[in-house]
């Protein structure tokens, strides 16, 4: 596939995947835990909390002997 065609396809796919009907925005509360699977979603951190007061802790977990697809 030519590069220009590939870029156009990626732009179309991104526009489709980021429609509001497919977007979940978490509104943080004390004690919340959010888990997601990076194999089947797009993740973007949004600074919708008091970043100066609250620490964002991330842990990456994988299942042993799984093969990325």
Helices and strands as residue ranges (DSSP letters): H 3-17, G 20-22, G 38-40
